[in-house]
């Protein structure tokens, strides 16, 4: 781990190696998770829209 004059033992040190490889490897995963969350939110909204109005006006 690199040590310079402005760090003390115990401080977190950012080691820059393959900085964008983590983002490149996980871009598919977060995009898929976002699509699933949006679809789930939409279906929940539609189901509540279908269920709540008959319950409120009876």
Steps between C-alpha positions, in 0.01 A plus 500: 500500500644837404603727782554870453571785736133607527364163614512344842463134588134404512385752237323367194719527194355498150711284275438589138552200281211390282263774617251470214511123470271461805242730343535330164452155653193601699322727253286212374395408854384843614317563174318167533418572865369845408275353229364240742432765766320727252289210373418396857402854597278529192321172566448592865356837398263335252386237749433757771314717252275206418444398863467825693217688321237226560607480864481875554156556352307209648 
